[in-house]
Amino acid sequence: MVPKFRPMTGNHRNSGLTRRRALAVTGGTVAAGGLAVTGYQSAFDGALVRKDITEGKSGVPLTLRLTVVDATDGCTPVKGAAVEIWHCDAWGYYSGYTTADPGGSAPPESEDGSTANDATYLRGYQIANANGVVRFETIFPGWYTPRTCHIHVKVHTGGEKEDGTYEGGKVSYTGQLFFDDTVAEVIFALQPYSRHSGSYTTLGNDMVYDGGGASGGLLTLKAVHKADPSKGYKGSVTFAIDPDAENTGAGSGGGGGGGTPPSGAPTGTPPSGAPSENASPSASASS
C-alpha cells in the first residue's frame, strides 16, 4: 500500500546566508522569520557538502534522517536530491551573523570556546541516496526572539551529480523543521543552552509553524538515552514534494520559512570577502 503524505510545499519566503569560501545564499527575502539576505545566488562547494556540520559547536547531539519522496509519483524516493540545512547554535547565533542579537540575555557568540568557522558552522548539504535519504550530524538548535526552535531546509532537484559534484537544478522545497515543546524545554535547561535566558516562543505561538504535525515540518524525535537527554536525539521527517516544480518561497504552506529576524540582523549585505553572485553553483557529493 502506498503511504499517504500531504505534500510539504513550504511556500513561505525564505533564504540562506552568505559564507566564507562559498556563496550559500539563496534568492528571496524573509518576510517573517529566520536570518536572511536578499538577492544572492546559491552556490556551494565541498566545504559545505558534509554529514557533520557542527564544526565543534557545543550542544546536545542531534542526528537527522530526512527522506525526500515524489508526491506526484506514488511517493517514490527522489534519488539525487540535494538537501540543504542551516540553523542557529545553542545561544541563538547563526554563522555569518554572529553579532545579531538573539534576544533575552546570552553570552557573545565568541565565548562558546569552539574553533568553529563563524561563516560556515551548522550549515551543509547532503545528496539523497537511492532511498531518498540524507543524514546529518549536528546539535539541537537554540532559539532567538521571537521564533520557536527550528531548522531551515531547502530541497534542490533537477541538478546533475557528476565527478563528485552537484550542479544546476532548482529549489523544489523551502521550509523549516520544528521540535516538540516538551523536548525543547528539557534541552534548554541544560548547558550550554541555559546560559541564554529569556522568553522562549512555543510552537503554538510561533508565527511560522502551521500546526500540521509532520506535514508542517514537526520532527519525530527519539532520545538516544531516555534517562539522559544530554546524550542526544534522533530526528526524522519525510518531505513529499513535486520535483518538477520550482518553489519560490512565496505564499503559505506547511513547514515554510518566514519570521522576523533578531534585532541587529543584516539587511542584505554579505560578509566581506564573500564571492560575487556570479559564482557558479556546484557541490562536492561527499558523505
C-alpha positions as CSV (number, residue, x, y, z in Angstrom):
1,M,0.0,0.0,0.0
2,V,1.4,3.4,-1.0
3,P,1.9,5.6,2.0
4,K,-0.1,8.8,2.1
5,F,1.7,12.1,2.5
6,R,0.4,15.7,2.5
7,P,2.9,17.5,0.2
8,M,5.2,19.7,2.2
9,T,5.1,22.8,0.0
10,G,7.0,25.1,2.3
11,N,5.8,28.2,0.5
12,H,6.9,30.9,2.9
13,R,9.6,33.3,1.7
14,N,13.0,32.1,3.0
15,S,16.6,32.3,2.1
16,G,20.1,31.2,3.3
17,L,23.1,33.1,4.4
18,T,26.4,34.1,2.8
19,R,29.5,32.3,4.0
20,R,33.3,32.3,3.6
21,R,34.9,30.3,0.7
22,A,31.5,29.6,-0.9
23,L,28.3,31.6,-1.5
24,A,25.5,29.8,0.2
25,V,22.8,32.4,-0.1
26,T,19.6,31.6,-1.9
27,G,17.5,34.3,-3.5
28,G,14.5,35.8,-1.9
29,T,13.7,37.8,1.2
30,V,12.4,36.5,4.6
31,A,9.1,38.2,5.3
32,A,8.7,36.8,8.8
33,G,11.4,34.5,10.4
34,G,15.0,33.4,10.4
35,L,18.0,35.4,9.4
36,A,18.2,36.0,5.7
37,V,19.5,38.3,3.0
38,T,18.2,39.4,-0.4
39,G,19.0,38.5,-4.0
40,Y,22.2,36.4,-3.8
41,Q,22.7,33.3,-6.0
42,S,23.1,29.9,-4.3
43,A,26.4,28.2,-4.7
44,F,28.3,25.7,-2.7
45,D,31.4,23.5,-2.7
46,G,33.0,20.6,-1.0
47,A,33.4,22.5,2.2
48,L,29.6,22.6,2.6
49,V,28.5,19.2,1.4
50,R,29.1,17.2,4.5
51,K,27.3,14.9,7.0
52,D,28.7,16.5,10.2
53,I,28.0,20.3,10.3
54,T,28.9,21.0,13.9
55,E,32.5,22.3,13.5
56,G,33.0,21.8,17.2
57,K,29.9,23.8,18.3
58,S,28.8,22.6,21.7
59,G,25.2,21.3,22.4
60,V,23.1,18.3,22.7
61,P,23.8,15.9,19.7
62,L,21.1,15.6,17.0
63,T,21.2,13.1,14.2
64,L,18.8,13.9,11.4
65,R,17.4,11.4,8.9
66,L,15.5,13.3,6.2
67,T,13.7,11.5,3.4
68,V,12.6,13.1,0.1
69,V,9.8,11.4,-1.9
70,D,7.9,12.3,-5.0
71,A,4.3,13.2,-4.1
72,T,3.3,13.1,-7.8
73,D,4.6,9.5,-8.4
74,G,3.3,7.3,-5.6
75,C,5.8,8.7,-3.0
76,T,8.8,7.1,-4.7
77,P,12.2,8.2,-3.4
78,V,13.8,11.2,-5.1
79,K,17.3,9.9,-5.6
80,G,20.0,12.6,-6.1
81,A,18.1,15.5,-4.5
82,A,20.4,17.9,-2.7
83,V,19.1,18.7,0.8
84,E,20.4,21.8,2.5
85,I,20.0,22.7,6.1
86,W,21.1,25.5,8.4
87,H,20.3,26.6,11.9
88,C,21.4,28.6,14.9
89,D,23.8,27.5,17.7
90,A,22.9,26.8,21.3
91,W,22.7,30.5,22.1
92,G,20.7,31.6,19.0
93,Y,23.6,32.8,16.8
94,Y,23.8,31.9,13.0
95,S,27.1,31.6,11.2
96,G,27.6,34.7,9.1
97,Y,25.7,36.8,11.6
98,T,27.3,36.2,14.9
99,T,26.8,39.7,16.2
100,A,23.0,39.7,15.6
101,D,21.1,39.9,18.9
102,P,19.2,36.7,19.7
103,G,17.0,38.4,22.3
104,G,16.9,37.8,26.0
105,S,20.3,37.5,27.7
106,A,23.0,35.4,26.0
107,P,26.8,35.5,26.1
108,P,28.6,36.8,23.0
109,E,28.9,34.0,20.4
110,S,32.7,34.3,20.7
111,E,32.6,33.0,24.2
112,D,31.4,29.5,23.2
113,G,35.0,28.2,23.2
114,S,34.8,26.3,19.9
115,T,37.0,26.5,16.9
116,A,34.0,26.7,14.5
117,N,34.3,28.9,11.4
118,D,32.0,31.9,12.1
119,A,30.9,31.9,8.4
120,T,30.1,28.2,8.0
121,Y,29.2,26.4,11.2
122,L,25.8,24.5,11.4
123,R,25.3,24.6,7.6
124,G,25.6,21.9,5.0
125,Y,24.3,19.8,2.1
126,Q,23.8,16.1,1.5
127,I,22.9,14.2,-1.6
128,A,19.9,11.8,-1.3
129,N,20.7,8.1,-1.8
130,A,18.6,5.6,-3.7
131,N,16.1,5.6,-0.9
132,G,15.8,9.4,-1.0
133,V,17.5,9.6,2.4
134,V,20.1,12.1,3.7
135,R,21.6,12.1,7.2
136,F,23.2,15.0,9.2
137,E,25.1,15.1,12.4
138,T,24.5,18.4,14.2
139,I,23.3,19.8,17.6
140,F,19.9,20.6,18.9
141,P,19.4,24.3,17.8
142,G,18.9,27.1,20.3
143,W,16.3,29.9,19.9
144,Y,16.1,33.6,19.2
145,T,13.3,36.1,19.7
146,P,10.5,35.9,18.5
147,R,10.9,32.4,17.0
148,T,10.5,28.9,18.3
149,C,13.3,26.4,17.9
150,H,13.7,25.4,14.2
151,I,16.0,24.3,11.3
152,H,15.9,25.8,7.8
153,V,15.8,23.4,4.9
154,K,15.8,23.5,1.1
155,V,15.5,20.6,-1.3
156,H,17.2,21.1,-4.6
157,T,16.2,18.9,-7.6
158,G,17.0,18.6,-11.3
159,G,20.7,19.1,-10.9
160,E,23.4,16.7,-12.1
161,K,25.7,14.7,-10.0
162,E,28.9,14.1,-12.0
163,D,32.5,13.6,-11.0
164,G,31.7,14.2,-7.3
165,T,29.8,17.4,-7.9
166,Y,26.1,18.5,-8.0
167,E,25.4,21.4,-10.4
168,G,22.4,23.3,-11.6
169,G,18.8,22.4,-10.8
170,K,16.2,24.3,-8.8
171,V,14.7,24.6,-5.4
172,S,11.7,22.3,-5.1
173,Y,11.0,22.8,-1.4
174,T,11.7,25.6,1.1
175,G,10.7,25.2,4.7
176,Q,11.6,24.7,8.3
177,L,11.8,21.8,10.8
178,F,10.3,22.1,14.3
179,F,10.7,20.5,17.7
180,D,8.2,19.3,20.3
181,D,7.9,21.9,23.1
182,T,8.4,19.3,25.9
183,V,11.7,18.2,24.4
184,A,12.9,21.7,23.8
185,E,12.1,22.7,27.4
186,V,14.3,19.8,28.7
187,I,17.1,20.7,26.4
188,F,17.1,24.4,27.1
189,A,17.6,23.7,30.9
190,L,21.0,22.0,30.0
191,Q,24.3,23.6,29.4
192,P,25.2,25.5,27.3
193,Y,21.6,26.4,26.3
194,S,20.7,27.5,29.9
195,R,23.1,30.4,29.6
196,H,20.6,32.0,27.1
197,S,17.8,33.3,29.3
198,G,14.6,35.0,28.2
199,S,11.2,34.2,26.8
200,Y,11.2,31.1,24.5
201,T,8.4,31.0,21.9
202,T,6.4,27.8,21.9
203,L,5.1,26.0,18.8
204,G,1.5,27.3,19.4
205,N,2.8,30.9,19.4
206,D,5.2,30.7,16.6
207,M,4.5,32.8,13.5
208,V,5.6,30.1,11.1
209,Y,4.6,26.7,12.4
210,D,1.2,25.8,11.0
211,G,0.2,23.1,13.5
212,G,0.3,20.5,10.8
213,G,2.5,18.0,12.7
214,A,4.9,16.1,10.4
215,S,3.4,17.6,7.3
216,G,4.1,21.0,8.8
217,G,7.8,20.1,9.5
218,L,7.5,18.7,13.0
219,L,10.3,16.2,13.6
220,T,9.7,12.8,15.1
221,L,12.2,12.7,17.9
222,K,13.7,9.7,19.8
223,A,16.1,10.1,22.7
224,V,19.3,8.2,22.5
225,H,19.1,7.5,26.3
226,K,15.7,8.2,27.8
227,A,17.2,8.8,31.3
228,D,19.8,11.3,30.0
229,P,18.7,13.8,27.4
230,S,22.2,15.3,27.2
231,K,23.2,12.1,25.2
232,G,21.2,13.4,22.3
233,Y,18.2,12.8,20.0
234,K,17.5,11.3,16.6
235,G,15.1,13.2,14.5
236,S,13.3,12.2,11.3
237,V,10.7,13.5,8.8
238,T,9.7,12.9,5.2
239,F,9.3,15.6,2.6
240,A,6.6,14.7,-0.1
241,I,7.5,17.2,-2.9
242,D,6.9,17.8,-6.6
243,P,10.4,17.5,-8.0
244,D,9.3,19.2,-11.3
245,A,8.0,22.3,-9.5
246,E,10.1,25.3,-8.5
247,N,9.4,26.7,-5.1
248,T,9.8,30.4,-4.9
249,G,9.3,30.6,-1.1
250,A,6.2,32.9,-1.6
251,G,2.8,32.4,-0.2
252,S,1.8,29.9,2.5
253,G,2.3,26.2,3.2
254,G,3.4,23.6,5.7
255,G,6.9,23.9,7.1
256,G,7.6,27.1,5.4
257,G,10.1,29.9,6.1
258,G,9.4,33.3,7.5
259,G,9.6,35.3,10.7
260,T,11.2,38.4,12.0
261,P,15.0,38.2,12.4
262,P,16.7,39.1,15.6
263,S,17.3,42.8,16.1
264,G,20.6,43.9,14.5
265,A,20.4,41.3,11.8
266,P,21.9,42.2,8.4
267,T,19.6,43.5,5.7
268,G,21.2,42.3,2.5
269,T,24.9,43.0,2.7
270,P,27.1,39.8,2.6
271,P,30.1,39.4,4.9
272,S,33.3,40.9,3.4
273,G,35.2,38.6,1.2
274,A,32.1,36.7,0.0
275,P,32.2,35.5,-3.7
276,S,30.2,37.5,-6.1
277,E,26.7,36.4,-7.2
278,N,28.2,35.2,-10.5
279,A,29.8,32.3,-8.7
280,S,28.7,29.1,-10.4
281,P,26.7,26.7,-8.2
282,S,28.4,23.4,-7.6
283,A,28.8,20.9,-4.7
284,S,31.0,18.0,-3.9
285,A,28.9,15.0,-3.3
286,S,30.8,13.6,-0.3
287,S,29.1,11.8,2.5
